[in-house]
Structures are given as C-alpha cells and as structure tokens.
Amino acid sequence: MAIESSNIVAEVIEVAEFPDVAQRYQVYGVPKVVLNEKQSFEGALPEPDFINQVVQASSLVTRV
C-alpha cells in the first residue's frame, strides 16, 4: 500500500536489533502490524481482512 500511495507510510523493524521497540509494541509474534499507533494485529491475514484492519485504523485518525 505504501508503494502505491504517498498517504501511507510503512516501516519494517527488526525487533531482534531493537528490543526496546519490541517491548513498546508488545511484539510476541511476527509479523506484527501496528496501525496509527492505536490498532495492531499479529500474524498473516488474508488480504480482505488486512484491508479491513487498515480501513478501521484510518477511521481512528483525527482529520484536520
């Protein structure tokens, strides 16, 4: 998604190299996806479920 839209930013972090980040986001399994610092899920989701998670997280963003 981030490749296709300049409105989406994605970061990949190797938590073995950054244990403080793993602790901050409570990473117990991978992949761990954190959306807008408010919503997260672990594990690979089918594409429609992943999209639903992104849409839900986008509705949590306060627009200015």
PQR file with spaces between the fields and no chain letter, atoms N, CA, C, O and H, PARSE charges and radii, in Angstrom:
ATOM       1  N    MET     1       0.815   -1.187    0.000 -0.4000 1.5000
ATOM       2  CA   MET     1       0.000    0.000    0.000 -0.0000 2.0000
ATOM       3  C    MET     1       0.861    1.254    0.000  0.5500 1.7000
ATOM       4  O    MET     1       0.564    2.221   -0.702 -0.5500 1.4000
ATOM       5  N    ALA     2       1.922    1.234    0.785 -0.4000 1.5000
ATOM       6  CA   ALA     2       2.786    2.411    0.879 -0.0000 2.0000
ATOM       7  C    ALA     2       3.483    2.698   -0.442  0.5500 1.7000
ATOM       8  O    ALA     2       3.801    3.851   -0.733 -0.5500 1.4000
ATOM       9  H    ALA     2       2.163    0.448    1.355  0.4000 1.0000
ATOM      10  N    ILE     3       3.721    1.682   -1.234 -0.4000 1.5000
ATOM      11  CA   ILE     3       4.339    1.886   -2.543 -0.0000 2.0000
ATOM      12  C    ILE     3       3.372    2.611   -3.473  0.5500 1.7000
ATOM      13  O    ILE     3       3.786    3.432   -4.291 -0.5500 1.4000
ATOM      14  H    ILE     3       3.463    0.745   -0.998  0.4000 1.0000
ATOM      15  N    GLU     4       2.099    2.309   -3.345 -0.4000 1.5000
ATOM      16  CA   GLU     4       1.086    2.855   -4.246 -0.0000 2.0000
ATOM      17  C    GLU     4       0.550    4.224   -3.823  0.5500 1.7000
ATOM      18  O    GLU     4       0.029    4.963   -4.658 -0.5500 1.4000
ATOM      19  H    GLU     4       1.763    1.642   -2.680  0.4000 1.0000
ATOM      20  N    SER     5       0.670    4.570   -2.551 -0.4000 1.5000
ATOM      21  CA   SER     5       0.066    5.811   -2.063 -0.0000 2.0000
ATOM      22  C    SER     5       1.038    6.599   -1.201  0.5500 1.7000
ATOM      23  O    SER     5       1.653    6.057   -0.282 -0.5500 1.4000
ATOM      24  H    SER     5       1.094    3.970   -1.873  0.4000 1.0000
ATOM      25  N    SER     6       1.170    7.871   -1.503 -0.4000 1.5000
ATOM      26  CA   SER     6       2.031    8.732   -0.683 -0.0000 2.0000
ATOM      27  C    SER     6       1.370    9.065    0.661  0.5500 1.7000
ATOM      28  O    SER     6       2.004    9.656    1.535 -0.5500 1.4000
ATOM      29  H    SER     6       0.671    8.312   -2.250  0.4000 1.0000
ATOM      30  N    ASN     7       0.107    8.689    0.823 -0.4000 1.5000
ATOM      31  CA   ASN     7      -0.598    8.909    2.088 -0.0000 2.0000
ATOM      32  C    ASN     7      -0.350    7.812    3.106  0.5500 1.7000
ATOM      33  O    ASN     7      -0.797    7.912    4.248 -0.5500 1.4000
ATOM      34  H    ASN     7      -0.408    8.208    0.113  0.4000 1.0000
ATOM      35  N    ILE     8       0.354    6.772    2.705 -0.4000 1.5000
ATOM      36  CA   ILE     8       0.623    5.641    3.587 -0.0000 2.0000
ATOM      37  C    ILE     8       2.121    5.508    3.776  0.5500 1.7000
ATOM      38  O    ILE     8       2.887    5.549    2.813 -0.5500 1.4000
ATOM      39  H    ILE     8       0.718    6.691    1.777  0.4000 1.0000
ATOM      40  N    VAL     9       2.530    5.348    5.020 -0.4000 1.5000
ATOM      41  CA   VAL     9       3.942    5.162    5.349 -0.0000 2.0000
ATOM      42  C    VAL     9       4.094    3.804    6.008  0.5500 1.7000
ATOM      43  O    VAL     9       3.313    3.442    6.889 -0.5500 1.4000
ATOM      44  H    VAL     9       1.908    5.315    5.802  0.4000 1.0000
ATOM      45  N    ALA    10       5.093    3.058    5.585 -0.4000 1.5000
ATOM      46  CA   ALA    10       5.357    1.744    6.168 -0.0000 2.0000
ATOM      47  C    ALA    10       6.806    1.681    6.627  0.5500 1.7000
ATOM      48  O    ALA    10       7.703    2.196    5.959 -0.5500 1.4000
ATOM      49  H    ALA    10       5.727    3.352    4.870  0.4000 1.0000
ATOM      50  N    GLU    11       7.024    1.051    7.762 -0.4000 1.5000
ATOM      51  CA   GLU    11       8.369    0.822    8.277 -0.0000 2.0000
ATOM      52  C    GLU    11       8.487   -0.646    8.644  0.5500 1.7000
ATOM      53  O    GLU    11       7.547   -1.238    9.175 -0.5500 1.4000
ATOM      54  H    GLU    11       6.296    0.633    8.305  0.4000 1.0000
ATOM      55  N    VAL    12       9.630   -1.225    8.364 -0.4000 1.5000
ATOM      56  CA   VAL    12       9.924   -2.587    8.771 -0.0000 2.0000
ATOM      57  C    VAL    12      11.053   -2.503    9.785  0.5500 1.7000
ATOM      58  O    VAL    12      12.095   -1.903    9.521 -0.5500 1.4000
ATOM      59  H    VAL    12      10.393   -0.745    7.933  0.4000 1.0000
ATOM      60  N    ILE    13      10.837   -3.111   10.952 -0.4000 1.5000
ATOM      61  CA   ILE    13      11.825   -3.032   12.025 -0.0000 2.0000
ATOM      62  C    ILE    13      12.187   -4.440   12.461  0.5500 1.7000
ATOM      63  O    ILE    13      11.309   -5.261   12.726 -0.5500 1.4000
ATOM      64  H    ILE    13       9.991   -3.598   11.167  0.4000 1.0000
ATOM      65  N    GLU    14      13.469   -4.715   12.534 -0.4000 1.5000
ATOM      66  CA   GLU    14      13.969   -5.999   13.024 -0.0000 2.0000
ATOM      67  C    GLU    14      14.030   -5.909   14.547  0.5500 1.7000
ATOM      68  O    GLU    14      14.966   -5.335   15.103 -0.5500 1.4000
ATOM      69  H    GLU    14      14.183   -4.048   12.319  0.4000 1.0000
ATOM      70  N    VAL    15      13.026   -6.479   15.218 -0.4000 1.5000
ATOM      71  CA   VAL    15      12.931   -6.296   16.664 -0.0000 2.0000
ATOM      72  C    VAL    15      14.059   -6.971   17.431  0.5500 1.7000
ATOM      73  O    VAL    15      14.329   -6.601   18.574 -0.5500 1.4000
ATOM      74  H    VAL    15      12.266   -6.946   14.766  0.4000 1.0000
ATOM      75  N    ALA    16      14.719   -7.944   16.833 -0.4000 1.5000
ATOM      76  CA   ALA    16      15.873   -8.548   17.498 -0.0000 2.0000
ATOM      77  C    ALA    16      16.990   -7.515   17.661  0.5500 1.7000
ATOM      78  O    ALA    16      17.790   -7.601   18.592 -0.5500 1.4000
ATOM      79  H    ALA    16      14.500   -8.244   15.904  0.4000 1.0000
ATOM      80  N    GLU    17      17.038   -6.550   16.759 -0.4000 1.5000
ATOM      81  CA   GLU    17      18.042   -5.496   16.838 -0.0000 2.0000
ATOM      82  C    GLU    17      17.569   -4.303   17.675  0.5500 1.7000
ATOM      83  O    GLU    17      18.374   -3.481   18.112 -0.5500 1.4000
ATOM      84  H    GLU    17      16.388   -6.481   16.002  0.4000 1.0000
ATOM      85  N    PHE    18      16.253   -4.221   17.893 -0.4000 1.5000
ATOM      86  CA   PHE    18      15.684   -3.102   18.644 -0.0000 2.0000
ATOM      87  C    PHE    18      14.706   -3.632   19.684  0.5500 1.7000
ATOM      88  O    PHE    18      13.496   -3.467   19.531 -0.5500 1.4000
ATOM      89  H    PHE    18      15.599   -4.889   17.539  0.4000 1.0000
ATOM      90  N    PRO    19      15.214   -4.269   20.747 -0.5600 1.5000
ATOM      91  CA   PRO    19      14.324   -4.860   21.753  0.2800 2.0000
ATOM      92  C    PRO    19      13.430   -3.841   22.452  0.5500 1.7000
ATOM      93  O    PRO    19      12.345   -4.189   22.919 -0.5500 1.4000
ATOM      94  N    ASP    20      13.873   -2.589   22.526 -0.4000 1.5000
ATOM      95  CA   ASP    20      13.029   -1.565   23.133 -0.0000 2.0000
ATOM      96  C    ASP    20      11.759   -1.325   22.306  0.5500 1.7000
ATOM      97  O    ASP    20      10.692   -1.053   22.856 -0.5500 1.4000
ATOM      98  H    ASP    20      14.754   -2.307   22.146  0.4000 1.0000
ATOM      99  N    VAL    21      11.892   -1.429   20.995 -0.4000 1.5000
ATOM     100  CA   VAL    21      10.723   -1.278   20.116 -0.0000 2.0000
ATOM     101  C    VAL    21       9.800   -2.493   20.277  0.5500 1.7000
ATOM     102  O    VAL    21       8.578   -2.350   20.308 -0.5500 1.4000
ATOM     103  H    VAL    21      12.759   -1.649   20.549  0.4000 1.0000
ATOM     104  N    ALA    22      10.388   -3.675   20.379 -0.4000 1.5000
ATOM     105  CA   ALA    22       9.590   -4.890   20.587 -0.0000 2.0000
ATOM     106  C    ALA    22       8.793   -4.781   21.888  0.5500 1.7000
ATOM     107  O    ALA    22       7.621   -5.155   21.939 -0.5500 1.4000
ATOM     108  H    ALA    22      11.381   -3.791   20.354  0.4000 1.0000
ATOM     109  N    GLN    23       9.421   -4.281   22.911 -0.4000 1.5000
ATOM     110  CA   GLN    23       8.740   -4.123   24.199 -0.0000 2.0000
ATOM     111  C    GLN    23       7.647   -3.058   24.106  0.5500 1.7000
ATOM     112  O    GLN    23       6.540   -3.250   24.610 -0.5500 1.4000
ATOM     113  H    GLN    23      10.373   -3.978   22.869  0.4000 1.0000
ATOM     114  N    ARG    24       7.963   -1.944   23.463 -0.4000 1.5000
ATOM     115  CA   ARG    24       6.997   -0.842   23.346 -0.0000 2.0000
ATOM     116  C    ARG    24       5.706   -1.300   22.663  0.5500 1.7000
ATOM     117  O    ARG    24       4.609   -0.929   23.080 -0.5500 1.4000
ATOM     118  H    ARG    24       8.862   -1.788   23.054  0.4000 1.0000
ATOM     119  N    TYR    25       5.848   -2.114   21.603 -0.4000 1.5000
ATOM     120  CA   TYR    25       4.679   -2.557   20.845 -0.0000 2.0000
ATOM     121  C    TYR    25       4.221   -3.961   21.229  0.5500 1.7000
ATOM     122  O    TYR    25       3.347   -4.532   20.577 -0.5500 1.4000
ATOM     123  H    TYR    25       6.739   -2.416   21.265  0.4000 1.0000
ATOM     124  N    GLN    26       4.804   -4.511   22.278 -0.4000 1.5000
ATOM     125  CA   GLN    26       4.428   -5.827   22.787 -0.0000 2.0000
ATOM     126  C    GLN    26       4.436   -6.882   21.681  0.5500 1.7000
ATOM     127  O    GLN    26       3.437   -7.560   21.440 -0.5500 1.4000
ATOM     128  H    GLN    26       5.514   -4.047   22.808  0.4000 1.0000
ATOM     129  N    VAL    27       5.572   -7.000   21.025 -0.4000 1.5000
ATOM     130  CA   VAL    27       5.728   -7.963   19.934 -0.0000 2.0000
ATOM     131  C    VAL    27       6.023   -9.326   20.532  0.5500 1.7000
ATOM     132  O    VAL    27       7.065   -9.528   21.155 -0.5500 1.4000
ATOM     133  H    VAL    27       6.383   -6.448   21.221  0.4000 1.0000
ATOM     134  N    TYR    28       5.099  -10.261   20.341 -0.4000 1.5000
ATOM     135  CA   TYR    28       5.264  -11.632   20.810 -0.0000 2.0000
ATOM     136  C    TYR    28       5.298  -12.609   19.654  0.5500 1.7000
ATOM     137  O    TYR    28       5.628  -13.780   19.839 -0.5500 1.4000
ATOM     138  H    TYR    28       4.253  -10.096   19.835  0.4000 1.0000
ATOM     139  N    GLY    29       4.963  -12.147   18.479 -0.4000 1.5000
ATOM     140  CA   GLY    29       4.976  -12.973   17.275 -0.0000 2.0000
ATOM     141  C    GLY    29       5.133  -12.075   16.065  0.5500 1.7000
ATOM     142  O    GLY    29       4.891  -10.870   16.128 -0.5500 1.4000
ATOM     143  H    GLY    29       4.694  -11.196   18.328  0.4000 1.0000
ATOM     144  N    VAL    30       5.539  -12.676   14.974 -0.4000 1.5000
ATOM     145  CA   VAL    30       5.701  -11.911   13.744 -0.0000 2.0000
ATOM     146  C    VAL    30       4.912  -12.581   12.629  0.5500 1.7000
ATOM     147  O    VAL    30       4.749  -13.801   12.663 -0.5500 1.4000
ATOM     148  H    VAL    30       5.735  -13.655   14.923  0.4000 1.0000
ATOM     149  N    PRO    31       4.424  -11.855   11.662 -0.5600 1.5000
ATOM     150  CA   PRO    31       4.534  -10.401   11.590  0.2800 2.0000
ATOM     151  C    PRO    31       3.600   -9.725   12.582  0.5500 1.7000
ATOM     152  O    PRO    31       2.532  -10.244   12.908 -0.5500 1.4000
ATOM     153  N    LYS    32       4.016   -8.575   13.048 -0.4000 1.5000
ATOM     154  CA   LYS    32       3.200   -7.718   13.911 -0.0000 2.0000
ATOM     155  C    LYS    32       2.975   -6.437   13.133  0.5500 1.7000
ATOM     156  O    LYS    32       3.930   -5.802   12.688 -0.5500 1.4000
ATOM     157  H    LYS    32       4.884   -8.154   12.783  0.4000 1.0000
ATOM     158  N    VAL    33       1.740   -6.061   12.969 -0.4000 1.5000
ATOM     159  CA   VAL    33       1.393   -4.842   12.240 -0.0000 2.0000
ATOM     160  C    VAL    33       0.764   -3.876   13.230  0.5500 1.7000
ATOM     161  O    VAL    33      -0.182   -4.221   13.938 -0.5500 1.4000
ATOM     162  H    VAL    33       0.964   -6.577   13.330  0.4000 1.0000
ATOM     163  N    VAL    34       1.295   -2.671   13.271 -0.4000 1.5000
ATOM     164  CA   VAL    34       0.758   -1.617   14.129 -0.0000 2.0000
ATOM     165  C    VAL    34       0.262   -0.515   13.203  0.5500 1.7000
ATOM     166  O    VAL    34       1.002   -0.020   12.353 -0.5500 1.4000
ATOM     167  H    VAL    34       2.064   -2.391   12.696  0.4000 1.0000
ATOM     168  N    LEU    35      -1.000   -0.140   13.379 -0.4000 1.5000
ATOM     169  CA   LEU    35      -1.624    0.861   12.517 -0.0000 2.0000
ATOM     170  C    LEU    35      -1.944    2.111   13.331  0.5500 1.7000
ATOM     171  O    LEU    35      -2.711    2.063   14.292 -0.5500 1.4000
ATOM     172  H    LEU    35      -1.601   -0.542   14.069  0.4000 1.0000
ATOM     173  N    ASN    36      -1.349    3.218   12.934 -0.4000 1.5000
ATOM     174  CA   ASN    36      -1.621    4.521   13.563 -0.0000 2.0000
ATOM     175  C    ASN    36      -1.421    4.522   15.074  0.5500 1.7000
ATOM     176  O    ASN    36      -2.076    5.283   15.786 -0.5500 1.4000
ATOM     177  H    ASN    36      -0.726    3.257   12.153  0.4000 1.0000
ATOM     178  N    GLU    37      -0.531    3.685   15.562 -0.4000 1.5000
ATOM     179  CA   GLU    37      -0.223    3.631   16.993 -0.0000 2.0000
ATOM     180  C    GLU    37      -1.433    3.254   17.855  0.5500 1.7000
ATOM     181  O    GLU    37      -1.338    3.312   19.081 -0.5500 1.4000
ATOM     182  H    GLU    37       0.002    3.067   14.984  0.4000 1.0000
ATOM     183  N    LYS    38      -2.561    2.872   17.258 -0.4000 1.5000
ATOM     184  CA   LYS    38      -3.778    2.616   18.010 -0.0000 2.0000
ATOM     185  C    LYS    38      -4.310    1.201   17.839  0.5500 1.7000
ATOM     186  O    LYS    38      -5.034    0.705   18.703 -0.5500 1.4000
ATOM     187  H    LYS    38      -2.638    2.825   16.262  0.4000 1.0000
ATOM     188  N    GLN    39      -3.972    0.561   16.768 -0.4000 1.5000
ATOM     189  CA   GLN    39      -4.537   -0.746   16.450 -0.0000 2.0000
ATOM     190  C    GLN    39      -3.402   -1.636   15.958  0.5500 1.7000
ATOM     191  O    GLN    39      -2.495   -1.174   15.266 -0.5500 1.4000
ATOM     192  H    GLN    39      -3.384    0.964   16.066  0.4000 1.0000
ATOM     193  N    SER    40      -3.457   -2.909   16.317 -0.4000 1.5000
ATOM     194  CA   SER    40      -2.408   -3.825   15.863 -0.0000 2.0000
ATOM     195  C    SER    40      -2.963   -5.237   15.763  0.5500 1.7000
ATOM     196  O    SER    40      -4.012   -5.561   16.320 -0.5500 1.4000
ATOM     197  H    SER    40      -4.194   -3.285   16.880  0.4000 1.0000
ATOM     198  N    PHE    41      -2.229   -6.061   15.038 -0.4000 1.5000
ATOM     199  CA   PHE    41      -2.558   -7.477   14.954 -0.0000 2.0000
ATOM     200  C    PHE    41      -1.286   -8.247   14.634  0.5500 1.7000
ATOM     201  O    PHE    41      -0.335   -7.705   14.069 -0.5500 1.4000
ATOM     202  H    PHE    41      -1.377   -5.798   14.586  0.4000 1.0000
ATOM     203  N    GLU    42      -1.289   -9.520   15.006 -0.4000 1.5000
ATOM     204  CA   GLU    42      -0.150  -10.394   14.725 -0.0000 2.0000
ATOM     205  C    GLU    42      -0.586  -11.484   13.770  0.5500 1.7000
ATOM     206  O    GLU    42      -1.741  -11.909   13.757 -0.5500 1.4000
ATOM     207  H    GLU    42      -2.060   -9.960   15.464  0.4000 1.0000
ATOM     208  N    GLY    43       0.357  -11.916   12.981 -0.4000 1.5000
ATOM     209  CA   GLY    43       0.100  -13.000   12.046 -0.0000 2.0000
ATOM     210  C    GLY    43      -0.281  -12.486   10.674  0.5500 1.7000
ATOM     211  O    GLY    43      -0.659  -11.327   10.499 -0.5500 1.4000
ATOM     212  H    GLY    43       1.296  -11.571   12.991  0.4000 1.0000
ATOM     213  N    ALA    44      -0.173  -13.374    9.713 -0.4000 1.5000
ATOM     214  CA   ALA    44      -0.529  -13.032    8.338 -0.0000 2.0000
ATOM     215  C    ALA    44      -2.039  -13.141    8.175  0.5500 1.7000
ATOM     216  O    ALA    44      -2.635  -14.161    8.518 -0.5500 1.4000
ATOM     217  H    ALA    44       0.134  -14.315    9.855  0.4000 1.0000
ATOM     218  N    LEU    45      -2.643  -12.100    7.657 -0.4000 1.5000
ATOM     219  CA   LEU    45      -4.081  -12.094    7.416 -0.0000 2.0000
ATOM     220  C    LEU    45      -4.346  -12.225    5.918  0.5500 1.7000
ATOM     221  O    LEU    45      -3.538  -11.781    5.102 -0.5500 1.4000
ATOM     222  H    LEU    45      -2.158  -11.271    7.378  0.4000 1.0000
ATOM     223  N    PRO    46      -5.461  -12.824    5.559 -0.5600 1.5000
ATOM     224  CA   PRO    46      -5.860  -12.776    4.150  0.2800 2.0000
ATOM     225  C    PRO    46      -6.038  -11.310    3.739  0.5500 1.7000
ATOM     226  O    PRO    46      -6.387  -10.468    4.567 -0.5500 1.4000
ATOM     227  N    GLU    47      -5.803  -11.015    2.484 -0.4000 1.5000
ATOM     228  CA   GLU    47      -5.830   -9.632    2.005 -0.0000 2.0000
ATOM     229  C    GLU    47      -7.113   -8.875    2.380  0.5500 1.7000
ATOM     230  O    GLU    47      -7.013   -7.738    2.842 -0.5500 1.4000
ATOM     231  H    GLU    47      -5.519  -11.699    1.811  0.4000 1.0000
ATOM     232  N    PRO    48      -8.315   -9.449    2.204 -0.5600 1.5000
ATOM     233  CA   PRO    48      -9.522   -8.689    2.584  0.2800 2.0000
ATOM     234  C    PRO    48      -9.548   -8.319    4.075  0.5500 1.7000
ATOM     235  O    PRO    48     -10.001   -7.233    4.436 -0.5500 1.4000
ATOM     236  N    ASP    49      -9.068   -9.211    4.928 -0.4000 1.5000
ATOM     237  CA   ASP    49      -9.027   -8.926    6.363 -0.0000 2.0000
ATOM     238  C    ASP    49      -8.001   -7.840    6.681  0.5500 1.7000
ATOM     239  O    ASP    49      -8.235   -6.981    7.531 -0.5500 1.4000
ATOM     240  H    ASP    49      -8.700  -10.094    4.634  0.4000 1.0000
ATOM     241  N    PHE    50      -6.865   -7.890    5.991 -0.4000 1.5000
ATOM     242  CA   PHE    50      -5.833   -6.868    6.173 -0.0000 2.0000
ATOM     243  C    PHE    50      -6.387   -5.501    5.776  0.5500 1.7000
ATOM     244  O    PHE    50      -6.206   -4.522    6.500 -0.5500 1.4000
ATOM     245  H    PHE    50      -6.675   -8.588    5.301  0.4000 1.0000
ATOM     246  N    ILE    51      -7.053   -5.433    4.641 -0.4000 1.5000
ATOM     247  CA   ILE    51      -7.644   -4.180    4.175 -0.0000 2.0000
ATOM     248  C    ILE    51      -8.661   -3.664    5.188  0.5500 1.7000
ATOM     249  O    ILE    51      -8.701   -2.467    5.475 -0.5500 1.4000
ATOM     250  H    ILE    51      -7.199   -6.228    4.052  0.4000 1.0000
ATOM     251  N    ASN    52      -9.476   -4.556    5.726 -0.4000 1.5000
ATOM     252  CA   ASN    52     -10.456   -4.146    6.746 -0.0000 2.0000
ATOM     253  C    ASN    52      -9.775   -3.539    7.966  0.5500 1.7000
ATOM     254  O    ASN    52     -10.256   -2.549    8.517 -0.5500 1.4000
ATOM     255  H    ASN    52      -9.444   -5.528    5.493  0.4000 1.0000
ATOM     256  N    GLN    53      -8.667   -4.121    8.388 -0.4000 1.5000
ATOM     257  CA   GLN    53      -7.918   -3.581    9.526 -0.0000 2.0000
ATOM     258  C    GLN    53      -7.412   -2.169    9.213  0.5500 1.7000
ATOM     259  O    GLN    53      -7.495   -1.275   10.056 -0.5500 1.4000
ATOM     260  H    GLN    53      -8.276   -4.925    7.940  0.4000 1.0000
ATOM     261  N    VAL    54      -6.892   -1.976    8.009 -0.4000 1.5000
ATOM     262  CA   VAL    54      -6.380   -0.665    7.605 -0.0000 2.0000
ATOM     263  C    VAL    54      -7.512    0.363    7.564  0.5500 1.7000
ATOM     264  O    VAL    54      -7.351    1.489    8.034 -0.5500 1.4000
ATOM     265  H    VAL    54      -6.825   -2.702    7.325  0.4000 1.0000
ATOM     266  N    VAL    55      -8.649   -0.029    7.002 -0.4000 1.5000
ATOM     267  CA   VAL    55      -9.792    0.886    6.924 -0.0000 2.0000
ATOM     268  C    VAL    55     -10.261    1.258    8.331  0.5500 1.7000
ATOM     269  O    VAL    55     -10.541    2.426    8.598 -0.5500 1.4000
ATOM     270  H    VAL    55      -8.780   -0.943    6.620  0.4000 1.0000
ATOM     271  N    GLN    56     -10.348    0.282    9.227 -0.4000 1.5000
ATOM     272  CA   GLN    56     -10.755    0.575   10.602 -0.0000 2.0000
ATOM     273  C    GLN    56      -9.776    1.541   11.266  0.5500 1.7000
ATOM     274  O    GLN    56     -10.190    2.485   11.939 -0.5500 1.4000
ATOM     275  H    GLN    56     -10.121   -0.667    9.010  0.4000 1.0000
ATOM     276  N    ALA    57      -8.483    1.304   11.075 -0.4000 1.5000
ATOM     277  CA   ALA    57      -7.477    2.175   11.684 -0.0000 2.0000
ATOM     278  C    ALA    57      -7.545    3.579   11.106  0.5500 1.7000
ATOM     279  O    ALA    57      -7.321    4.555   11.822 -0.5500 1.4000
ATOM     280  H    ALA    57      -8.147    0.538   10.528  0.4000 1.0000
ATOM     281  N    SER    58      -7.851    3.691    9.822 -0.4000 1.5000
ATOM     282  CA   SER    58      -7.929    5.022    9.215 -0.0000 2.0000
ATOM     283  C    SER    58      -9.109    5.810    9.761  0.5500 1.7000
ATOM     284  O    SER    58      -9.074    7.041    9.785 -0.5500 1.4000
ATOM     285  H    SER    58      -8.033    2.898    9.240  0.4000 1.0000
ATOM     286  N    SER    59     -10.142    5.124   10.196 -0.4000 1.5000
ATOM     287  CA   SER    59     -11.288    5.814   10.772 -0.0000 2.0000
ATOM     288  C    SER    59     -10.980    6.339   12.176  0.5500 1.7000
ATOM     289  O    SER    59     -11.713    7.176   12.704 -0.5500 1.4000
ATOM     290  H    SER    59     -10.170    4.125   10.178  0.4000 1.0000
ATOM     291  N    LEU    60      -9.892    5.846   12.780 -0.4000 1.5000
ATOM     292  CA   LEU    60      -9.494    6.311   14.112 -0.0000 2.0000
ATOM     293  C    LEU    60      -8.639    7.573   14.057  0.5500 1.7000
ATOM     294  O    LEU    60      -8.357    8.185   15.087 -0.5500 1.4000
ATOM     295  H    LEU    60      -9.296    5.167   12.352  0.4000 1.0000
ATOM     296  N    VAL    61      -8.226    7.960   12.847 -0.4000 1.5000
ATOM     297  CA   VAL    61      -7.352    9.127   12.679 -0.0000 2.0000
ATOM     298  C    VAL    61      -8.202   10.394   12.735  0.5500 1.7000
ATOM     299  O    VAL    61      -9.245   10.490   12.087 -0.5500 1.4000
ATOM     300  H    VAL    61      -8.455    7.463   12.010  0.4000 1.0000
ATOM     301  N    THR    62      -7.744   11.348   13.509 -0.4000 1.5000
ATOM     302  CA   THR    62      -8.411   12.649   13.567 -0.0000 2.0000
ATOM     303  C    THR    62      -7.970   13.459   12.371  0.5500 1.7000
ATOM     304  O    THR    62      -6.777   13.688   12.172 -0.5500 1.4000
ATOM     305  H    THR    62      -6.897   11.271   14.036  0.4000 1.0000
ATOM     306  N    ARG    63      -8.913   13.887   11.587 -0.4000 1.5000
ATOM     307  CA   ARG    63      -8.585   14.682   10.406 -0.0000 2.0000
ATOM     308  C    ARG    63      -8.635   16.164   10.759  0.5500 1.7000
ATOM     309  O    ARG    63      -9.519   16.621   11.484 -0.5500 1.4000
ATOM     310  H    ARG    63      -9.882   13.702   11.749  0.4000 1.0000
ATOM     311  N    VAL    64      -7.659   16.901   10.225 -0.4000 1.5000
ATOM     312  CA   VAL    64      -7.565   18.348   10.494 -0.0000 2.0000
ATOM     313  C    VAL    64      -7.998   19.125    9.275  0.5500 1.7000
ATOM     314  O    VAL    64      -7.993   20.356    9.294 -0.5500 1.4000
ATOM     315  H    VAL    64      -6.941   16.530    9.636  0.4000 1.0000
